[in-house]
Amino acid sequence: MKQIMDNVRKAAPLIHNITNYVTVTDVANALLACGGSPIMADDSGEAEEITSICPG
C-alpha cells in the first residue's frame, strides 16, 4: 500500500469527479489527502474535454 500511495503522490494525477454538491468538498479533500489533483465539473458538455486531459 505504501508503494501505491507513493506512486500516486509522485504522479499527482488529475482526477475528474462527477459528484453531488453535498459531497463535493469531502471527495476533493480525500483525493488531495491521497495525493491526487481533483477536478469537479458538473456540466455534461465538459465531460469529454476534461476526460481527455486526465491520465488513463
C-alpha positions as CSV (number, residue, x, y, z in Angstrom):
1,M,0.0,0.0,0.0
2,K,2.8,2.4,0.8
3,Q,4.3,1.9,-2.7
4,I,0.9,2.6,-4.3
5,M,0.4,5.8,-2.3
6,D,4.0,6.9,-3.1
7,N,3.3,6.4,-6.8
8,V,0.0,8.4,-6.6
9,R,1.7,11.2,-4.8
10,K,4.6,11.2,-7.3
11,A,2.2,11.3,-10.3
12,A,-0.4,13.7,-8.7
13,P,-3.0,12.6,-11.3
14,L,-5.8,14.8,-12.3
15,I,-9.0,13.0,-11.4
16,H,-12.3,14.0,-12.9
17,N,-15.1,13.7,-10.4
18,I,-18.8,13.8,-11.0
19,T,-20.5,14.1,-7.6
20,N,-23.3,15.9,-5.9
21,Y,-23.0,19.3,-4.2
22,V,-23.3,17.8,-0.7
23,T,-20.2,15.6,-1.0
24,V,-18.0,17.6,-3.4
25,T,-15.8,19.1,-0.7
26,D,-15.3,15.8,1.1
27,V,-14.4,14.0,-2.2
28,A,-12.0,16.7,-3.2
29,N,-10.3,16.8,0.2
30,A,-10.0,13.0,0.3
31,L,-8.3,13.0,-3.2
32,L,-6.0,15.8,-2.1
33,A,-5.0,13.9,1.0
34,C,-4.2,10.9,-1.1
35,G,-2.0,13.0,-3.5
36,G,-4.4,13.4,-6.4
37,S,-5.5,16.5,-8.1
38,P,-9.3,16.6,-8.2
39,I,-11.3,18.5,-10.8
40,M,-15.0,18.9,-10.2
41,A,-17.1,19.7,-13.2
42,D,-20.8,19.1,-13.3
43,D,-21.6,20.2,-16.9
44,S,-22.1,17.2,-19.1
45,G,-20.8,19.3,-22.0
46,E,-17.4,19.4,-20.4
47,A,-17.0,15.7,-19.7
48,E,-15.3,14.7,-23.0
49,E,-12.8,17.6,-22.8
50,I,-12.0,17.1,-19.1
51,T,-11.7,13.3,-19.5
52,S,-9.3,13.7,-22.4
53,I,-6.8,15.6,-20.2
54,C,-7.0,13.1,-17.3
55,P,-4.3,10.4,-17.4
56,G,-5.7,7.0,-18.4
